[in-house]
Amino acid sequence: MIRLLIADDHPVVRDGLRGMFAGEPGFEVVGEAADGAQALALAAELRPDVILMDLRMPVMDGVTAITRLAESGDPARVLVLTTYDTDSDVLPAIEAGATGYLLKDAQPAELFHAVRAAARGESVLAPAVATLLMGRLRAPAPDPRERLSERELEVLRLIARGATNREAARRLFISEATVKTHLLHVYAKLGVGDRAAAVAAAYDRGLLGS
């Protein structure tokens, strides 16, 4: 029996997934979370085998939750289930430690197969995601300045000047959660794991001047 935790901020999605897995032998939905923070708490309490994780959620997004799970040594496999298949969504999730990445238009049989594979520790990718990743592997590495968006550079410049996430959010008229998301994308694109390393790498590559 594979124990499942569903993390999605839309109740109708959680209800649909619960009903889908209830009708398929070999699965047990042990809990539901409406955001990443709830998912972390329930994962520690319920010890699921697989977590179906959406990416864009309030309080704590999916990538942050995946990162925290990996840092805590939680053995649960995380299968991302989302509607987003862009570079800025896929790469941070995979790099954070997701076992697989599926889109919400996946057929039930595909989803059942993916969860079983994830429970065995096997990677499962939606065809569109696999194509994206293969394309990146085959393409020459772009200049980091071409890869960072203007907003990501704005956040990085403020952080380099010593601004906190809250201060950066206030300066840019965006939420603190959005600042954190931009920073995660910056970390992924620069191949670093924290703010100090991101600033150092940015200066080293000429992104913030000399």
ROSE-4610 file (N, C-alpha, C; in Angstrom, 1 decimal, always signed):
// ROSE-4610
residu = [M/M/M/I/I/I/R/R/R/L/L/L/L/L/L/I/I/I/A/A/A/D/D/D/D/D/D/H/H/H/P/P/P/V/V/V/V/V/V/R/R/R/D/D/D/G/G/G/L/L/L/R/R/R/G/G/G/M/M/M/F/F/F/A/A/A/G/G/G/E/E/E/P/P/P/G/G/G/F/F/F/E/E/E/V/V/V/V/V/V/G/G/G/E/E/E/A/A/A/A/A/A/D/D/D/G/G/G/A/A/A/Q/Q/Q/A/A/A/L/L/L/A/A/A/L/L/L/A/A/A/A/A/A/E/E/E/L/L/L/R/R/R/P/P/P/D/D/D/V/V/V/I/I/I/L/L/L/M/M/M/D/D/D/L/L/L/R/R/R/M/M/M/P/P/P/V/V/V/M/M/M/D/D/D/G/G/G/V/V/V/T/T/T/A/A/A/I/I/I/T/T/T/R/R/R/L/L/L/A/A/A/E/E/E/S/S/S/G/G/G/D/D/D/P/P/P/A/A/A/R/R/R/V/V/V/L/L/L/V/V/V/L/L/L/T/T/T/T/T/T/Y/Y/Y/D/D/D/T/T/T/D/D/D/S/S/S/D/D/D/V/V/V/L/L/L/P/P/P/A/A/A/I/I/I/E/E/E/A/A/A/G/G/G/A/A/A/T/T/T/G/G/G/Y/Y/Y/L/L/L/L/L/L/K/K/K/D/D/D/A/A/A/Q/Q/Q/P/P/P/A/A/A/E/E/E/L/L/L/F/F/F/H/H/H/A/A/A/V/V/V/R/R/R/A/A/A/A/A/A/A/A/A/R/R/R/G/G/G/E/E/E/S/S/S/V/V/V/L/L/L/A/A/A/P/P/P/A/A/A/V/V/V/A/A/A/T/T/T/L/L/L/L/L/L/M/M/M/G/G/G/R/R/R/L/L/L/R/R/R/A/A/A/P/P/P/A/A/A/P/P/P/D/D/D/P/P/P/R/R/R/E/E/E/R/R/R/L/L/L/S/S/S/E/E/E/R/R/R/E/E/E/L/L/L/E/E/E/V/V/V/L/L/L/R/R/R/L/L/L/I/I/I/A/A/A/R/R/R/G/G/G/A/A/A/T/T/T/N/N/N/R/R/R/E/E/E/A/A/A/A/A/A/R/R/R/R/R/R/L/L/L/F/F/F/I/I/I/S/S/S/E/E/E/A/A/A/T/T/T/V/V/V/K/K/K/T/T/T/H/H/H/L/L/L/L/L/L/H/H/H/V/V/V/Y/Y/Y/A/A/A/K/K/K/L/L/L/G/G/G/V/V/V/G/G/G/D/D/D/R/R/R/A/A/A/A/A/A/A/A/A/V/V/V/A/A/A/A/A/A/A/A/A/Y/Y/Y/D/D/D/R/R/R/G/G/G/L/L/L/L/L/L/G/G/G/S/S/S]
num = [1/1/1/2/2/2/3/3/3/4/4/4/5/5/5/6/6/6/7/7/7/8/8/8/9/9/9/10/10/10/11/11/11/12/12/12/13/13/13/14/14/14/15/15/15/16/16/16/17/17/17/18/18/18/19/19/19/20/20/20/21/21/21/22/22/22/23/23/23/24/24/24/25/25/25/26/26/26/27/27/27/28/28/28/29/29/29/30/30/30/31/31/31/32/32/32/33/33/33/34/34/34/35/35/35/36/36/36/37/37/37/38/38/38/39/39/39/40/40/40/41/41/41/42/42/42/43/43/43/44/44/44/45/45/45/46/46/46/47/47/47/48/48/48/49/49/49/50/50/50/51/51/51/52/52/52/53/53/53/54/54/54/55/55/55/56/56/56/57/57/57/58/58/58/59/59/59/60/60/60/61/61/61/62/62/62/63/63/63/64/64/64/65/65/65/66/66/66/67/67/67/68/68/68/69/69/69/70/70/70/71/71/71/72/72/72/73/73/73/74/74/74/75/75/75/76/76/76/77/77/77/78/78/78/79/79/79/80/80/80/81/81/81/82/82/82/83/83/83/84/84/84/85/85/85/86/86/86/87/87/87/88/88/88/89/89/89/90/90/90/91/91/91/92/92/92/93/93/93/94/94/94/95/95/95/96/96/96/97/97/97/98/98/98/99/99/99/100/100/100/101/101/101/102/102/102/103/103/103/104/104/104/105/105/105/106/106/106/107/107/107/108/108/108/109/109/109/110/110/110/111/111/111/112/112/112/113/113/113/114/114/114/115/115/115/116/116/116/117/117/117/118/118/118/119/119/119/120/120/120/121/121/121/122/122/122/123/123/123/124/124/124/125/125/125/126/126/126/127/127/127/128/128/128/129/129/129/130/130/130/131/131/131/132/132/132/133/133/133/134/134/134/135/135/135/136/136/136/137/137/137/138/138/138/139/139/139/140/140/140/141/141/141/142/142/142/143/143/143/144/144/144/145/145/145/146/146/146/147/147/147/148/148/148/149/149/149/150/150/150/151/151/151/152/152/152/153/153/153/154/154/154/155/155/155/156/156/156/157/157/157/158/158/158/159/159/159/160/160/160/161/161/161/162/162/162/163/163/163/164/164/164/165/165/165/166/166/166/167/167/167/168/168/168/169/169/169/170/170/170/171/171/171/172/172/172/173/173/173/174/174/174/175/175/175/176/176/176/177/177/177/178/178/178/179/179/179/180/180/180/181/181/181/182/182/182/183/183/183/184/184/184/185/185/185/186/186/186/187/187/187/188/188/188/189/189/189/190/190/190/191/191/191/192/192/192/193/193/193/194/194/194/195/195/195/196/196/196/197/197/197/198/198/198/199/199/199/200/200/200/201/201/201/202/202/202/203/203/203/204/204/204/205/205/205/206/206/206/207/207/207/208/208/208/209/209/209/210/210/210]
x = [+0.8/+0.0/+0.9/+0.7/+1.5/+0.7/+1.3/+0.7/+1.0/-0.1/+0.0/-0.4/+0.3/+0.0/-0.2/-1.4/-1.7/-1.5/-0.7/-0.4/-0.8/-1.9/-2.4/-3.4/-3.3/-4.1/-5.5/-5.9/-7.2/-8.0/-9.0/-9.8/-10.4/-10.8/-11.4/-10.4/-9.1/-8.1/-7.8/-7.7/-7.4/-8.6/-9.8/-10.9/-10.9/-10.6/-10.5/-9.4/-8.3/-7.2/-7.5/-8.1/-8.5/-9.4/-10.4/-11.4/-10.8/-9.9/-9.2/-8.4/-7.6/-6.8/-7.6/-8.7/-9.6/-10.2/-10.3/-10.9/-9.8/-8.6/-7.5/-6.8/-6.8/-6.1/-4.7/-4.2/-2.8/-2.4/-3.4/-3.1/-3.9/-3.4/-4.1/-3.7/-4.7/-4.4/-4.5/-3.4/-3.3/-3.5/-3.4/-3.6/-3.6/-4.1/-4.1/-3.6/-2.8/-2.3/-2.6/-2.9/-3.3/-2.1/-0.9/+0.3/+1.5/+2.7/+3.9/+4.2/+3.9/+4.1/+3.3/+2.0/+1.2/+1.7/+2.2/+2.8/+4.0/+4.8/+6.0/+5.5/+4.6/+4.1/+3.4/+2.6/+1.9/+2.9/+3.9/+4.9/+5.6/+5.9/+6.6/+5.7/+4.4/+3.5/+3.0/+2.7/+2.0/+3.0/+4.2/+5.2/+4.6/+4.2/+3.7/+4.9/+4.6/+5.6/+5.9/+4.8/+4.9/+4.0/+4.6/+3.8/+3.6/+2.3/+1.9/+1.9/+2.9/+3.1/+2.9/+1.9/+1.8/+2.9/+3.2/+4.3/+3.9/+2.9/+2.5/+1.4/+1.8/+0.8/+1.2/+0.2/+0.4/+1.2/+1.7/+2.4/+3.8/+3.9/+5.2/+4.9/+5.7/+5.6/+6.2/+5.9/+6.3/+7.8/+8.5/+10.0/+10.6/+10.2/+10.7/+10.4/+9.2/+8.8/+9.6/+9.9/+10.7/+12.1/+12.7/+14.0/+14.1/+13.0/+13.0/+12.9/+12.1/+12.0/+13.4/+14.1/+15.4/+16.4/+16.3/+17.2/+17.0/+15.7/+15.3/+15.6/+15.9/+16.2/+14.9/+13.8/+12.5/+12.6/+12.2/+12.3/+11.2/+10.2/+9.1/+9.6/+9.1/+9.4/+8.4/+8.9/+8.0/+7.8/+6.5/+6.1/+5.4/+6.0/+5.4/+4.2/+3.0/+1.9/+1.3/+1.5/+1.2/+0.8/+0.4/+0.0/+1.2/+2.3/+3.4/+4.5/+5.0/+6.1/+7.2/+7.4/+8.5/+9.8/+10.9/+12.2/+12.2/+11.6/+11.7/+10.9/+10.0/+9.3/+9.9/+10.2/+10.7/+12.1/+13.1/+14.4/+14.6/+14.0/+14.2/+13.6/+12.4/+11.8/+12.7/+13.2/+14.1/+15.4/+15.9/+17.2/+17.0/+15.7/+15.4/+15.3/+15.1/+15.0/+13.7/+12.9/+11.7/+12.1/+11.3/+11.6/+11.0/+9.9/+9.3/+8.5/+8.0/+7.3/+6.3/+5.0/+3.9/+3.0/+2.3/+1.3/-0.1/-0.9/-2.3/-3.2/-2.8/-3.6/-3.2/-2.4/-2.0/-3.3/-3.3/-4.4/-4.3/-5.4/-5.3/-4.3/-4.3/-3.3/-1.9/-1.6/-0.3/+0.1/-0.9/-0.6/-0.4/-1.2/-1.0/+0.4/+0.8/+2.1/+3.2/+3.0/+4.1/+4.2/+3.1/+3.2/+3.9/+3.5/+4.2/+5.7/+6.0/+7.5/+8.2/+7.5/+8.2/+8.4/+7.4/+7.5/+8.8/+9.1/+10.3/+11.6/+11.4/+12.6/+13.0/+12.1/+12.4/+11.9/+12.6/+12.2/+11.2/+10.2/+9.1/+8.9/+8.9/+8.7/+7.6/+6.8/+5.8/+6.6/+6.0/+6.7/+7.2/+6.4/+6.8/+8.0/+8.0/+9.1/+10.4/+10.3/+11.4/+12.0/+11.2/+11.7/+12.4/+11.9/+12.5/+13.9/+14.0/+15.3/+16.3/+15.8/+16.7/+17.2/+16.4/+16.8/+17.8/+17.7/+18.7/+20.0/+20.0/+21.2/+22.0/+21.2/+21.9/+22.3/+21.7/+22.1/+23.3/+24.1/+25.2/+24.8/+25.5/+25.2/+25.1/+24.0/+23.8/+24.6/+24.9/+25.4/+24.4/+24.9/+24.0/+23.2/+23.8/+23.1/+21.9/+21.9/+20.8/+19.7/+20.1/+19.2/+18.5/+19.1/+18.4/+17.5/+16.2/+15.2/+15.6/+15.0/+15.2/+14.8/+13.7/+13.2/+14.1/+14.6/+15.6/+16.9/+17.3/+18.5/+18.2/+17.0/+16.6/+16.7/+16.1/+16.1/+17.6/+18.4/+19.8/+20.6/+20.3/+21.0/+20.7/+19.4/+19.0/+19.6/+19.6/+20.2/+21.7/+22.4/+23.8/+24.1/+23.1/+23.2/+22.9/+22.5/+22.2/+20.7/+19.9/+18.4/+17.9/+17.0/+16.3/+15.3/+14.7/+13.6/+12.4/+12.1/+11.0/+11.3/+12.5/+12.9/+12.9/+13.4/+13.3/+11.9/+11.0/+9.6/+9.0/+9.3/+8.7/+9.3/+10.5/+11.1/+10.6/+10.3/+9.8/+8.3/+7.6/+6.1/+5.6/+6.3/+5.9/+5.8/+5.3/+5.2/+6.6/+6.7/+7.9/+8.1/+6.9/+7.0/+7.5/+7.1/+7.6/+9.1/+9.6/+11.0/+11.8/+11.2/+11.8/+11.8/+10.7/+10.7/+11.7/+11.8/+12.9/+14.3/+14.5/+15.8/+16.1/+15.1/+15.2/+15.6/+15.0/+15.3/+16.7/+17.1/+18.5/+19.5/+19.2/+20.1/+20.3/+19.1/+19.2/+20.0/+19.8/+20.4/+21.9/+22.3/+23.7/+24.4/+23.6/+24.2/+24.7/+24.0/+24.4/+23.3/+23.6/+22.6/+22.1/+22.7/+22.3/+22.6/+22.2/+22.2/+23.7/+24.5/+25.9/+26.6/+26.4/+27.0/+26.4/+25.1/+24.5/+25.2/+25.3/+26.0/+27.4/+28.1/+29.5/+29.6/+28.7/+28.8/+28.4/+27.4/+27.0/+28.1/+28.8/+30.0/+31.0/+31.3/+32.3/+32.0/+30.7/+30.3/+29.9/+30.1/+29.9/+28.5/+27.6/+26.2/+25.8/+26.7/+26.4/+27.5/+28.3/+29.4/+30.6/+31.6/+32.9/+33.1]
y = [-1.2/+0.0/+1.2/+2.1/+3.3/+4.5/+5.1/+6.1/+7.5/+8.2/+9.4/+10.7/+11.8/+13.1/+14.0/+14.7/+15.6/+17.0/+17.8/+19.2/+20.1/+20.8/+21.7/+22.7/+23.9/+25.0/+25.0/+24.2/+24.2/+23.0/+23.2/+22.1/+21.1/+21.7/+20.9/+19.9/+20.3/+19.5/+18.4/+18.7/+17.7/+16.7/+17.2/+16.3/+15.3/+15.9/+15.0/+14.0/+14.3/+13.4/+12.3/+12.8/+11.8/+10.8/+11.2/+10.3/+9.4/+9.9/+9.1/+8.0/+8.3/+7.3/+6.3/+6.8/+5.9/+4.8/+5.0/+4.0/+3.1/+3.2/+2.4/+1.6/+0.3/-0.5/-0.2/-0.3/-0.1/+1.3/+2.2/+3.5/+3.9/+4.7/+5.3/+6.7/+7.6/+9.1/+9.3/+9.6/+9.7/+11.2/+12.1/+13.5/+14.5/+15.7/+16.8/+18.1/+18.8/+20.1/+21.2/+22.4/+23.5/+24.4/+24.1/+24.9/+24.1/+24.6/+23.9/+23.7/+24.7/+24.6/+23.5/+23.4/+22.3/+20.9/+20.9/+19.7/+19.2/+20.1/+19.8/+19.2/+19.8/+19.4/+18.0/+17.8/+16.5/+15.4/+15.8/+14.7/+14.2/+15.1/+14.7/+13.8/+14.2/+13.5/+12.2/+12.1/+11.0/+10.1/+10.5/+9.7/+9.0/+9.8/+9.3/+8.7/+7.8/+7.3/+8.3/+8.9/+9.9/+11.1/+12.3/+13.5/+14.1/+14.3/+14.9/+16.4/+17.2/+18.6/+19.5/+20.5/+21.6/+22.6/+23.5/+24.4/+25.8/+26.3/+27.7/+27.7/+27.8/+27.8/+29.0/+29.4/+30.5/+30.0/+30.9/+30.6/+30.1/+28.9/+28.3/+27.6/+28.0/+27.3/+25.9/+25.2/+23.8/+23.6/+24.5/+24.3/+24.5/+25.5/+25.7/+24.4/+23.9/+22.7/+21.5/+21.4/+20.2/+20.4/+21.6/+21.9/+21.6/+22.0/+21.7/+20.2/+19.5/+18.1/+17.4/+17.8/+17.2/+17.5/+18.8/+19.2/+18.4/+18.1/+17.4/+15.9/+15.4/+14.0/+13.2/+13.8/+13.1/+12.1/+10.9/+9.9/+9.9/+10.7/+10.7/+11.2/+10.5/+10.9/+12.0/+13.0/+14.1/+14.1/+14.0/+14.0/+15.3/+16.2/+17.5/+17.3/+17.9/+17.8/+19.2/+19.8/+21.2/+21.5/+22.7/+23.1/+23.8/+24.0/+24.8/+24.0/+24.3/+23.5/+24.4/+25.6/+26.4/+26.1/+26.6/+26.4/+26.9/+28.0/+28.6/+27.8/+27.0/+26.1/+24.7/+24.1/+22.8/+22.6/+23.5/+23.3/+23.5/+24.5/+24.6/+23.4/+22.9/+21.8/+20.5/+20.2/+19.1/+19.2/+20.4/+20.6/+20.6/+21.0/+20.9/+19.5/+18.5/+17.1/+16.4/+17.0/+16.3/+15.0/+13.9/+12.6/+12.6/+13.3/+13.4/+14.7/+14.9/+16.1/+15.8/+15.9/+15.6/+16.9/+17.0/+18.0/+17.6/+18.5/+18.2/+17.6/+17.7/+17.1/+15.6/+15.0/+13.6/+12.7/+11.7/+10.7/+9.9/+9.4/+8.7/+7.5/+6.8/+5.6/+6.1/+7.2/+7.8/+8.3/+8.8/+9.3/+8.1/+7.1/+5.9/+5.3/+5.2/+4.6/+5.5/+6.8/+7.7/+7.6/+7.5/+7.4/+6.1/+5.0/+3.7/+3.8/+4.4/+4.6/+5.5/+6.6/+7.5/+6.7/+5.9/+5.2/+4.2/+3.8/+2.9/+3.7/+5.1/+5.9/+6.2/+5.9/+6.1/+7.5/+8.1/+9.4/+9.3/+10.2/+10.1/+11.6/+11.8/+13.2/+13.2/+14.2/+14.4/+14.6/+14.1/+14.2/+15.6/+16.6/+18.0/+18.4/+17.9/+18.3/+17.6/+16.3/+15.5/+16.2/+16.6/+17.3/+18.6/+19.3/+20.6/+20.3/+19.3/+19.0/+18.5/+17.7/+17.1/+18.3/+19.2/+20.4/+21.2/+21.3/+22.1/+21.4/+20.0/+19.3/+19.3/+19.4/+19.4/+20.8/+21.8/+23.2/+23.7/+24.6/+25.1/+26.0/+26.0/+26.8/+28.3/+29.0/+30.4/+31.2/+32.5/+33.4/+33.7/+33.6/+33.8/+35.1/+36.2/+37.4/+37.3/+36.3/+36.1/+35.3/+34.5/+33.6/+34.3/+35.3/+35.9/+37.0/+36.9/+37.9/+39.3/+40.3/+41.7/+41.8/+41.1/+41.2/+40.4/+39.3/+38.5/+39.3/+40.1/+40.9/+42.1/+42.6/+43.7/+43.2/+42.0/+41.4/+41.1/+40.6/+40.3/+41.5/+42.6/+43.9/+44.4/+44.3/+44.7/+43.9/+42.5/+41.6/+41.9/+42.2/+42.5/+43.8/+44.7/+45.9/+45.7/+44.5/+44.1/+44.2/+44.3/+44.3/+42.9/+42.9/+41.7/+41.4/+40.2/+39.8/+40.8/+41.2/+42.1/+43.5/+43.9/+45.2/+45.2/+44.1/+44.0/+44.0/+43.3/+43.2/+44.6/+45.4/+46.7/+47.6/+47.5/+48.4/+48.1/+46.8/+46.4/+46.3/+46.6/+46.5/+45.1/+44.1/+42.7/+42.0/+40.8/+40.1/+39.5/+39.3/+38.7/+37.3/+36.6/+35.2/+35.3/+36.3/+36.5/+36.7/+37.5/+37.7/+36.4/+35.6/+34.3/+33.4/+33.4/+32.6/+33.1/+34.4/+34.9/+34.5/+34.5/+34.1/+32.6/+31.8/+30.4/+30.2/+31.0/+30.9/+31.3/+32.4/+32.9/+31.8/+31.2/+30.2/+29.0/+28.6/+27.5/+27.9/+29.1/+29.5/+29.8/+30.2/+30.4/+29.2/+28.2/+27.0/+27.1/+27.9/+28.2/+27.8/+27.8/+27.4/+28.4/+29.6/+30.6/+32.0/+33.1/+34.4/+34.9/+34.6/+35.0/+34.5/+33.2/+32.6/+33.1/+33.5/+34.1/+35.5/+36.3/+37.6/+37.4/+36.5/+36.3/+35.8/+34.9/+34.4/+35.4/+36.3/+37.4/+38.4/+38.7/+39.6/+39.0/+37.7/+37.0/+36.9/+36.8/+36.7/+38.1/+39.1/+40.4/+40.9/+40.2/+40.5/+41.8/+42.1/+43.2/+44.3/+44.2/+45.2/+44.6/+45.4/+45.0/+45.4]
z = [+0.0/+0.0/+0.0/-1.0/-1.1/-0.4/+0.6/+1.4/+0.7/+0.4/-0.3/+0.5/+0.3/+0.8/-0.3/-0.4/-1.5/-1.0/-1.7/-1.4/-2.5/-2.4/-3.4/-2.8/-3.2/-2.6/-3.1/-4.1/-4.6/-4.0/-3.2/-2.6/-3.7/-4.8/-5.9/-6.4/-6.5/-7.0/-6.0/-4.8/-3.7/-3.7/-3.8/-3.7/-4.9/-6.1/-7.3/-7.2/-6.7/-6.6/-5.5/-4.4/-3.4/-4.0/-4.7/-5.3/-6.3/-7.1/-8.1/-7.5/-6.5/-5.8/-5.0/-4.4/-3.6/-4.5/-5.8/-6.6/-7.2/-6.9/-7.4/-6.3/-6.5/-5.4/-5.2/-4.0/-3.7/-3.2/-3.1/-2.7/-1.5/-0.6/+0.5/+0.7/+0.6/+0.8/+2.3/+2.9/+4.4/+4.8/+3.9/+4.3/+3.2/+3.4/+2.4/+3.0/+2.2/+2.7/+1.6/+2.1/+1.3/+0.9/+1.5/+1.2/+1.6/+1.2/+1.5/+3.0/+3.8/+5.2/+5.9/+5.5/+5.9/+5.5/+4.2/+3.7/+4.5/+4.9/+5.8/+7.1/+7.7/+9.0/+8.9/+7.9/+7.7/+7.3/+6.5/+6.1/+7.4/+8.3/+9.5/+10.4/+10.4/+11.3/+10.7/+9.4/+8.7/+8.0/+7.7/+7.0/+5.7/+4.8/+3.5/+2.7/+1.8/+0.9/-0.3/-0.8/-1.9/-1.6/-1.9/-1.8/-3.2/-3.5/-4.7/-4.4/-5.0/-4.6/-5.8/-5.6/-6.5/-6.3/-7.2/-7.0/-6.5/-7.1/-6.7/-5.7/-4.4/-3.3/-2.4/-1.6/-0.6/+0.6/+1.4/+2.6/+2.3/+1.7/+1.3/-0.1/-1.1/-2.4/-2.4/-3.5/-3.6/-3.6/-4.3/-4.4/-3.0/-2.3/-0.9/-0.1/-0.2/+0.6/+0.2/-1.1/-1.5/-0.9/-1.0/-0.4/+1.0/+1.8/+3.2/+3.6/+2.8/+3.0/+2.8/+1.7/+1.4/+2.5/+3.0/+4.1/+5.4/+5.6/+6.9/+6.8/+5.6/+5.5/+5.4/+5.2/+5.1/+3.9/+4.1/+3.1/+2.0/+2.2/+1.2/-0.2/-1.2/-2.6/-3.0/-3.6/-4.1/-5.6/-5.9/-7.3/-7.6/-8.3/-8.6/-9.6/-9.2/-10.1/-10.2/-11.4/-11.6/-13.0/-13.3/-14.6/-15.4/-14.7/-15.2/-15.7/-17.0/-17.5/-18.1/-17.6/-18.0/-17.3/-17.9/-17.3/-15.9/-15.6/-14.3/-13.2/-13.7/-12.8/-12.6/-13.8/-13.8/-13.1/-13.5/-13.1/-11.6/-11.0/-9.5/-8.8/-9.3/-8.6/-8.7/-9.9/-10.0/-9.2/-9.2/-8.5/-7.0/-6.6/-5.1/-4.6/-5.5/-5.1/-5.5/-6.3/-6.8/-7.5/-7.2/-7.9/-9.3/-9.5/-10.8/-11.0/-12.2/-12.6/-13.6/-13.2/-14.1/-14.2/-15.3/-15.5/-15.1/-14.8/-14.3/-15.4/-16.6/-17.7/-17.9/-17.0/-17.1/-16.9/-17.7/-17.5/-16.2/-15.6/-14.4/-14.4/-15.5/-15.6/-15.5/-16.2/-16.2/-14.8/-14.1/-12.7/-11.8/-11.9/-11.0/-11.3/-12.5/-12.9/-12.3/-12.4/-11.9/-10.4/-9.7/-8.2/-7.8/-8.5/-8.2/-8.4/-9.6/-9.9/-8.9/-8.5/-7.5/-6.2/-5.8/-4.6/-4.6/-5.8/-6.0/-6.1/-6.1/-6.3/-7.7/-8.6/-10.0/-10.5/-11.4/-11.9/-13.0/-12.9/-13.9/-14.4/-15.7/-16.2/-17.3/-17.2/-18.3/-19.6/-20.7/-22.0/-22.3/-22.1/-22.3/-21.5/-20.3/-19.3/-19.8/-20.1/-20.6/-21.8/-22.8/-24.0/-23.6/-22.7/-22.2/-21.7/-20.8/-20.1/-21.2/-22.1/-23.1/-24.0/-24.3/-25.1/-24.4/-23.1/-22.3/-22.3/-22.2/-22.1/-23.5/-24.6/-25.9/-26.3/-25.7/-26.1/-25.4/-26.0/-25.3/-24.2/-23.1/-21.9/-22.3/-22.0/-22.3/-21.3/-21.7/-20.8/-19.6/-18.4/-17.2/-17.3/-18.0/-18.1/-19.0/-19.9/-20.8/-20.1/-19.1/-18.4/-17.2/-16.6/-15.5/-16.0/-15.5/-16.0/-15.4/-15.9/-15.3/-13.9/-13.6/-12.2/-11.3/-11.7/-10.9/-10.7/-11.7/-11.5/-10.5/-10.6/-9.6/-8.2/-8.0/-6.6/-6.2/-7.1/-6.8/-6.5/-7.2/-6.9/-5.5/-5.1/-3.8/-2.7/-2.9/-1.9/-1.8/-2.9/-2.9/-2.1/-2.0/-1.2/+0.3/+0.6/+2.0/+2.4/+1.4/+1.7/+2.1/+3.0/+3.4/+2.4/+2.5/+1.5/+1.7/+2.9/+3.2/+2.6/+2.7/+2.2/+0.7/+0.1/-1.4/-1.9/-1.2/-1.6/-1.5/-0.5/-0.4/-1.5/-1.8/-2.8/-4.2/-4.4/-5.8/-5.9/-4.8/-4.7/-5.1/-4.6/-4.7/-3.4/-3.3/-2.0/-1.6/-0.3/+0.2/-0.4/-0.6/-1.2/-2.6/-3.3/-4.7/-4.8/-3.8/-3.7/-3.5/-2.6/-2.3/-3.6/-4.3/-5.5/-6.5/-6.7/-7.6/-7.2/-5.9/-5.4/-5.6/-5.5/-5.8/-7.3/-8.1/-9.5/-9.8/-9.1/-9.2/-8.8/-7.6/-7.1/-8.1/-8.7/-9.7/-10.9/-11.4/-12.6/-12.4/-11.2/-11.0/-10.4/-10.0/-9.5/-8.1/-7.3/-5.9/-4.9/-3.6/-2.7/-1.7/-1.7/-0.7/-1.2/-0.5/-0.9/-1.1/-0.1/-0.2/-1.4/-1.7/-2.9/-4.1/-4.1/-5.3/-5.6/-4.6/-4.8/-5.3/-4.6/-5.1/-6.5/-6.9/-8.2/-9.2/-8.8/-9.7/-10.0/-8.9/-9.1/-10.0/-9.7/-10.5/-12.0/-12.3/-13.7/-14.3/-13.6/-14.1/-14.2/-13.5/-13.5/-12.7/-11.7/-10.8/-11.0/-12.1/-12.2/-11.6/-11.5/-11.0/-9.5]
